[in-house]
Amino acid sequence: MKHSRSILEEGQLPLEQKKRKIQRNLRTLEQAGLVSSENKYQEIINEIAKDIRNQRRYRQYRKAELVKLQQTLNALNSKTAFYEDQINYYNTYIKTCLDNLTRKNSRRSIKISGKEEEKGNKLKNISLKYTAARLHEKGVILGIDELQPNQFKNVMFEITPGEEVGDFDIKAKFLGVEMEKVQLHFQDLLQMQYEGVAVMKMFDKAKVNVNLLIFLLNKKFYGK
């Protein structure tokens, strides 16, 4: 700040005073052996000319450095958001596991009523059915081998919670042909997300967005 103020004050000096100051500074430089009055201070003139020529290059260099810094900042912000989402996914998964463990321990010591039993099994009774077209709209299904998007309405998916918490049974019918059931482990999805796997294949046909599948399961089964 002081340096900037000093430059501003020097810029407001009268012309004659500026000349005298330049002459004093030139004598100081000559005494230090950096310039010579014999060649009319050609050394400093050359340096000033070089600096003027390189100004554009300096500006371009600074602009490129600012772009790199902004890209780095954006990447760090994106990574931070990714890890925050992943923490939320793991917290949801761990909470569900703990709730399930507590429910099992309670059943060992206390005989619960039929109404409470029904509540405890509510998650197991949930079954989601979607056409591939609907999952494609949600971004979960990216594509299906040998099928065009206008055929996705003829492909059905059914998602049902498994016996163990975090397990899901996936059934599918491709153009009326029932496929072999696939078991999906929520923890495996989280591991793929951690390793940066963006797309997985299901039934050797359907390309699935891992992040959006996790989001769908969280929203529909865990209320997140």
C-alpha positions in Angstrom: 0.0 0.0 0.0 2.8 2.4 0.9 4.6 1.5 -2.3 1.5 2.3 -4.4 1.0 5.6 -2.6 4.7 6.6 -3.3 4.3 5.8 -7.0 1.1 7.9 -7.1 2.8 10.8 -5.4 5.7 10.7 -7.8 3.3 10.8 -10.7 2.0 14.1 -9.4 5.4 15.8 -9.2 6.1 18.8 -11.6 8.0 17.9 -14.7 11.2 19.7 -13.7 11.2 17.9 -10.3 10.8 14.6 -12.1 13.8 15.4 -14.3 16.0 16.2 -11.3 15.0 13.0 -9.6 15.7 10.9 -12.7 19.1 12.5 -13.0 19.9 11.8 -9.4 18.9 8.2 -9.8 21.0 7.9 -13.0 24.1 9.1 -11.2 23.4 6.6 -8.5 23.2 3.8 -11.0 26.4 5.0 -12.8 28.3 5.0 -9.5 27.2 1.4 -9.1 28.6 0.6 -12.6 25.2 -0.3 -14.0 24.9 2.5 -16.6 27.2 5.0 -18.3 26.7 8.6 -19.3 29.2 8.2 -22.1 26.7 6.2 -24.2 23.8 8.3 -23.0 22.6 5.6 -20.6 21.9 3.1 -23.4 21.8 0.2 -21.0 18.8 1.4 -19.1 17.1 2.5 -22.4 17.5 -1.0 -23.7 16.0 -2.5 -20.5 13.1 -0.2 -20.7 12.5 -1.1 -24.4 12.7 -4.8 -23.5 10.2 -4.4 -20.7 7.8 -2.5 -23.0 8.1 -5.3 -25.6 7.5 -8.0 -23.0 4.5 -6.3 -21.3 2.0 -8.2 -23.5 3.8 -11.5 -22.8 3.7 -10.8 -19.1 0.0 -10.0 -19.2 -0.7 -13.2 -21.2 1.4 -15.2 -18.7 -0.5 -13.7 -15.7 -3.8 -14.4 -17.4 -2.9 -18.0 -18.0 -1.8 -18.4 -14.4 -5.1 -16.9 -13.2 -7.0 -19.4 -15.4 -5.0 -22.3 -14.0 -5.6 -21.1 -10.4 -9.4 -20.8 -11.1 -9.5 -24.3 -12.6 -7.7 -25.7 -9.6 -10.1 -23.9 -7.3 -13.1 -25.3 -9.2 -11.7 -28.8 -9.1 -11.1 -28.5 -5.3 -14.7 -27.3 -4.8 -16.0 -30.1 -6.9 -14.0 -32.7 -5.0 -15.2 -31.2 -1.7 -18.8 -31.5 -2.8 -18.2 -35.1 -3.9 -16.7 -36.1 -0.6 -19.5 -34.3 1.4 -22.0 -36.3 -0.6 -20.1 -39.5 0.0 -20.1 -38.8 3.7 -23.8 -38.4 3.6 -24.2 -41.7 1.8 -22.0 -43.5 4.3 -23.8 -41.9 7.3 -27.2 -43.1 5.8 -25.9 -46.6 5.3 -24.3 -46.8 8.8 -27.5 -45.5 10.4 -29.6 -48.1 8.6 -27.2 -50.8 9.7 -27.4 -49.7 13.3 -31.2 -49.4 13.2 -31.4 -52.9 11.8 -29.1 -54.2 14.5 -31.1 -52.6 17.2 -34.3 -54.0 15.8 -32.8 -57.5 15.7 -31.5 -57.2 19.3 -35.0 -56.0 20.5 -36.6 -59.0 18.9 -34.4 -61.3 20.9 -35.4 -59.9 24.3 -38.9 -58.5 23.7 -41.9 -60.1 22.0 -43.2 -57.3 19.8 -46.8 -56.8 18.7 -48.0 -57.6 15.2 -48.3 -53.9 14.5 -44.7 -53.2 15.4 -43.6 -56.3 13.5 -45.3 -54.9 10.4 -43.6 -51.5 10.9 -40.2 -53.3 11.3 -40.8 -55.1 8.0 -42.1 -52.1 6.1 -38.8 -51.6 4.2 -38.8 -55.2 3.1 -42.3 -54.9 1.7 -41.4 -51.9 -0.5 -41.0 -52.8 -4.2 -40.3 -50.2 -6.8 -41.2 -50.8 -10.4 -40.0 -48.6 -13.2 -39.8 -48.7 -17.0 -36.4 -48.2 -18.5 -37.9 -45.1 -20.1 -38.6 -43.6 -16.7 -35.2 -44.5 -15.3 -33.7 -43.0 -18.5 -35.5 -39.7 -17.8 -34.1 -39.7 -14.3 -30.6 -40.3 -15.7 -30.2 -43.7 -13.9 -30.3 -45.7 -17.2 -27.8 -44.3 -19.7 -28.4 -46.9 -22.5 -29.3 -50.5 -23.2 -27.4 -52.6 -25.7 -29.2 -53.4 -28.9 -32.2 -51.2 -27.9 -33.2 -47.7 -29.0 -34.5 -45.2 -26.5 -38.0 -45.5 -28.0 -38.0 -49.2 -27.0 -37.2 -48.5 -23.3 -40.9 -48.4 -22.4 -41.0 -52.1 -23.1 -38.3 -52.8 -20.5 -39.3 -53.2 -16.8 -37.2 -53.0 -13.7 -38.3 -54.1 -10.2 -36.2 -53.2 -7.1 -36.9 -55.0 -3.8 -34.9 -54.8 -0.5 -33.1 -58.1 0.3 -33.0 -60.0 3.5 -29.9 -58.1 4.8 -29.8 -54.4 5.1 -28.1 -52.7 2.2 -29.0 -55.6 -0.2 -31.4 -55.2 -3.1 -32.8 -57.7 -5.5 -33.2 -56.4 -9.1 -35.5 -58.1 -11.6 -35.9 -57.1 -15.2 -37.9 -57.9 -18.3 -36.4 -57.0 -21.6 -39.2 -56.9 -24.3 -41.2 -59.5 -22.2 -38.2 -61.8 -21.6 -37.5 -62.1 -17.8 -33.9 -61.9 -16.9 -32.1 -63.7 -14.1 -32.4 -61.8 -10.8 -29.4 -59.6 -9.8 -28.4 -58.9 -6.2 -27.0 -55.4 -5.6 -25.1 -54.4 -2.5 -25.3 -50.8 -1.5 -21.8 -50.9 0.0 -20.4 -52.0 -3.4 -22.1 -49.0 -5.0 -20.4 -46.7 -2.5 -17.1 -48.4 -3.1 -17.5 -47.9 -6.9 -18.4 -44.2 -6.2 -15.3 -43.8 -4.0 -13.1 -45.4 -6.8 -14.5 -43.0 -9.3 -16.5 -45.6 -11.3 -19.2 -43.5 -13.0 -21.0 -46.2 -15.0 -21.7 -49.9 -14.3 -23.4 -52.6 -16.4 -26.4 -54.5 -15.2 -27.8 -57.7 -16.8 -24.9 -57.3 -19.2 -27.1 -54.9 -21.2 -28.1 -51.8 -19.2 -25.6 -49.0 -18.6 -26.3 -47.5 -15.2 -25.2 -44.2 -13.7 -23.7 -45.2 -10.3 -24.2 -41.9 -8.6 -27.8 -41.5 -9.6 -28.6 -45.1 -8.7 -27.3 -44.4 -5.2 -29.4 -41.2 -5.0 -32.5 -43.2 -6.1 -32.0 -45.9 -3.5 -31.3 -43.4 -0.8 -34.4 -41.3 -1.6 -36.8 -44.2 -2.0 -35.7 -46.6 0.7 -33.9 -44.5 3.3 -35.7 -41.2 2.9 -32.6 -39.2 2.1 
